[in-house]
Every structure is written in structure tokens, then in C-alpha cells.
């Protein structure tokens, strides 16, 4: 009888334990609904904090610094190595969203009230704040013929939680590859860099987490449709064309493989029309991205 009581107690304990585990698993899988409608207003409030104001340099100062940067300058960092374990899409989003930043502009009050405008996407490459985005995101600072918008006051990045980081300097760029490396002031935070993978052939599945205008942290996926070059002699002219969906604001967003490694970066869109005269009848959008091999050409490992 004693043995039966023991077995019964053990059985009841296992049932209770299994129930607790199941409840914990169900809780982990609960869908989180985020309110992004106040993101830009919250960022504006963050910029007005006294301990934050003093960290930022204006667009004129950033432009003066950027004008001193030479194209293809080496960027000293130790990239996060590629991971080999495949991730479910939902796990990839959670693991990589901390490495994906919004690029924003603060507009001073002129003809319109002051405000913050989401501009593009950037990816964290090092714990101390080296990031990458597109050349065209920073072209106003890098092109000596460009004119700054008089309403623009500062340019900065932010996390999904609203933590703002000043852009302190442009480190390097390549116009042909439409990429630009820059440094941010992490304000003492240790950031989570995105692991870098390798270029992918046509037919390979890919994933994107970016910020189409008005839709921050949107996930889409697709496949590599072609790998092309516009100049066989220029390795920076290579592109990976994708079926992944994105729009303005996604510029600089990370294209990832099934393991969540960054394999390319959003650059531009080429639209195919049935006719070059009205009615145009849009038929297809081809998405052009910058392969990760272009990044690696400018990255110089710290230990070298």
C-alpha cells in the first residue's frame, strides 16, 4: 500500500509539473501587440531631456566631419561570426530586432511644428556602436554639392524601446555599393551586433526586418531571384535581387538567411511597367540589395 501511495504522489507531482510547464510555454507564445503610433512623439520627448540634448551635434557639424572621410576608408571592427542554427521566423524576429535601429531626423519648428521623422533603417555591427546603412541615407553629408534642408537639425538612431543614440561620425562609405558605415554614442549601453553571413545564390530563402514608412519593425520574406553586376570589373557593383517586400524607410535594412545572419542590405527598387506611356500598368517590383561581401571589403579586423 505504501508503494502505491508513493507512486500516486509521484504521478500527481508529474502531472502538476507538466501543467506548469505547459502554462509557461503558452505564456511565452502569447502574441504581443505594440503601439507604434506614438513612437515619433516619444522620440521627440526623449530628445528634450537635458542629459540627452548635450550629446547631439547638428547636421552642419556632422557634414563638416563627413567631408573629411575618404571613400573606402577601412573600418576597424571584429564582426560577429555567423550562426549555424536555423531559426523559426518568430524567433529570428525576437533575436535580431535589438540589432535593427530606426534612423530619424529632428525637424526644427519653422513653417511647421517641430517633430521627429523616421527616415531609414540601420544595423548594429559592433557592441560599441559601429553601424551600417546606405550611402543615399547620408548623401547630404557626404556629397559636397548637396544642400541641407534648413528644417533638418539633427540626425540620430533609436531602438524599438525608444532609446536614442546620437550619430557622432561617418566612418567610411562606397557610393557604388550604396553603403555607409557610421558611429553612434551608445551612452554606455552595450549593443547587440548582427552576425554577418555570406552572399547567397538564386533560389535561397531570405528574411527582412525593416521600417517601411509608417510601419516600423515589419517582417517580410522571400527568395533571392538573381545575383547580378552592373560592372564586372567593380566588385562593389554587385547586387542580390530579391522577391522580399519593402518600401521607403526600409533603406539600410538587414536581409538575413535562415539562421538570422545578415547576407545583404536593402538598397533600391526597380519597377517594371507594361508600357512607358499611360496607362503604365505596373507589373513587378525588383528589389536590389547590397551583398555582405561588399561590407567585408571595407572591414578591417581589430586584431590585424
N, C-alpha and C positions, 0 to 999 in steps of 0.2 A: 504493500500500500504506500510505503514511504517513497519507493521509487516512482510510482505513478504520480504522486504529488510533485516530486521533483521535475519529472518530465512535463507535467502540466504547467508548472510555474515557468519553466524554460520556454515552453511553447507560447505562453501568454506574453513573456518578455519579448520574444522574437516578433510576434505579431505587432506589439506596441512599437518596437524599434522600426519595423518595416513601415508602419503607418507614419511615424515621424519623418523617416527618410522620404517617403512619397510626398508628404506635405511640403517638405523643404524643396524638393525638386519642382513641385507645382508652383511654389512661390517664386523660385528662380526663373521660371518660364513665363511669369506674368508680363504682359505687354505694357511697356511704359509709353505714355503719351506726353510728349514735350510741347510746351507752348513757346513757339519761336516768334510769335507776333510782336513781342516786346524786346526782342534781342537788341536791336539797334538803339532803342531808347535806354536800355540798361547799360549798353556800352558808353553812351553819352554821359550817363551819371558817373560811371567809373572813371572817365577821363577828367571829371571835375574834382576828384578827390585831391587834396593838397599834396599827399605823398606820391601821387602819380603824375601830376602836372609837370613837376620839375624834371621828370625823366625824359620828356619828349623833345626832339629837335624838330624845327619846322621844315617844310618841304624845300625851302630855299637852301638851308644848311645841308640837307640830305643831297640835294642836287649838286652843290659845290663839292661834296665828298665824292659822289659818284663820277663826276667829271675827271677825277684823278685816277680812276680804275682803268687798267688796261684790259682789253678783251683777251679772254683765255688765260687770265692770271690763275695760277694753281690755288686750289682751295685745300687747306690743311685740315683733314679730319680723318677719323677712323670709322668707316661706315659700319652700321650694324649688320652683321652677317645674315645671309639668307636663312630662313627657317625651312625645314623639310616636311613638317607635318601638315597635311591638308586640313583646312578649316571649313566648317559649315558657314554659310553666308552670314547668319546671325552672329556667330562667334567672331568672324572676321571683322564685322562692323564694330563690335564692342572692343576688340583688341586693338584696332587701328585708329579709332576715332580720336584718341588722345594725340595722335601724331599729325592730325589734319587740322589746320588753322584757317580761320577766315582772314582775308586781307581787307582792311577797311580804310576809308578816308573820312576825316573830320572836316566838314564844311563850316566855315565861319559864317556868321549872320551877315548877309548883305541884302540882296533883294528878297531873299527867302530866310526863314528862321534857321538858326544853327542846327546841325544834325550830323548823324553818322550814316554813311552809305556803304553797304557791303560791296566789295569791288572784285575780289578774286579768291583763289584758294592757294594755300602754301603747304609744304610738307616739311616736317622737322627731320633733320638728318643727324643731329648730334644733341647730346644732353645739355650742352652749354649754349644752344641757341642758333646753330647754323641751319638755315632753311633754304629751300629751293622753290622757285616759281618760274613764270615766263618772263622773257625779255620784254614782251609787249605790256606786261603789267607795270614794269618800271621804266619804260622807254622815255617818259618825260624827264627822268633824272639822267638817263644815260646818253640820250641824243642831244648834242649841243644846239641843234636847230629847233628843238621843241620849245613850246611856250607853256608855262604852267598856268593852270586855271586859277585866276585870282581868288576864287572862293575856297580852294583847297588850302588847308592849314597844316595838317599833319597826316601821316600815313602810318598805320600800325596793324598788328595782328592780334587775334584773340582766340581763346579756346571756346568750346561749346558752353562751358560754365560761366563765360563772361570775364575770364581773367585776361587783362590786356597787357601786351608787351610792345614797347617801342622798337621801331626799326632803327638800329644805330648806324649801320653802314652797308653799302653794297660791296661784296667781296670779289665777284667775278661775273662774267656774262659771255654768251656767244649768241650773236644776232642770228646767224644761220640756223642754229639749233633752237632758237626761241627759248633760251633758258637763262636764268639769273640766280646766282647764289647771294644770300644776304645774311646779316647777323642781327639778332634781336637781343635786347636786355631781358634776361629771364627773371629779373627781380628776385634772384636767389632760388628760384624753382629749378628742380632737375627735370628736364623734359624727357619724353619718350620718343626716341628716334624711330623712323620707319625702316625696317630691314630692306636692303636692296637685293633684288634677284638678278635675272639675266633676260636678255632680249628673247622674244618668243616667236615661233613660226606661225604661219597662217593656219587657222583652224583651232588654235588653242583658246580655251575659255579664259576670260578676264573679268575683273570686277573694279568698280569705281565708287569712291566716296568723295563727294564734292559739294559745291554750293551754287547750283543754278540760281539765278537771281530770284530772290523771294523764297527759296526752298533750301535752306542750309542743311547740311548733313543728309543729303539724299543719296541713296544707294541704287546703282543700276549695274547691269552685267551684260555680257555679250561674248563675242569671239574676235580674234584677230582675223581680218578679212584679207589683208595683203601686207607685205613688207616691201617698201619702195625707196627709191632715192631720186632726187631731182638733179644730182650731180655725183657721178660715180667717183670723182676724184676728191670729193669733200665728205668725210665720214659724218660731219655734223648735219648733212643734208638728208640723212636717213629718217624715215618715218614708219611707224606702225599704224596702219589704218584699221579702225575698229567698227563694230556694229553697236558698241556701247552708246547709250543715250546721254547727252549732256548739252548744256547751253551756256550763254554768257554768265560769268560768275564762277563757272567750273574751271576756268583757266588756271593751270598750275596744279590741278587735282591729280592724285596718285592712281594710276592704273596698276592693279595688283593681280598676281597669279593666284592659283587655288590655295597657296599656303600663306597668302597675305603679304608677299614680298612685292615691293614696288618694281615694276618692269618697264614702265614708261610714264609720261606725264601729258596731261591734256594740253593741246596747243591751239587747234583751229578746227573749223568745219568747212567742207566744200559741198555746196548744194548743186544737185543735178536737176535741171529743168527739161521738160519735154520740148519747149520752144524758147527761143531767145526774144520772142515778141509776144505781147499779150494775146490771149491768156497764156501765162508762162507754164502753169501746171507743174508745180514742184513734184518731183518723183522720189528723190532719195537724198539723204544727207550722209556724206562720208566724213568720218571723224578721224582727224590726223593727230597723232601723238608722238612725243619725243622718246625714243628708246633709251633705256637706262645706260647703255654703253656710251652714250654722249656725256652723261654725268661723269662716268668713271674716267673719261679722258681729262677732266679738269681736277679730279680729286687726287690729292697727294697725301698718302697715309702719314699719320703723325710720326710713326716710328722710322720713317725713311729720311 
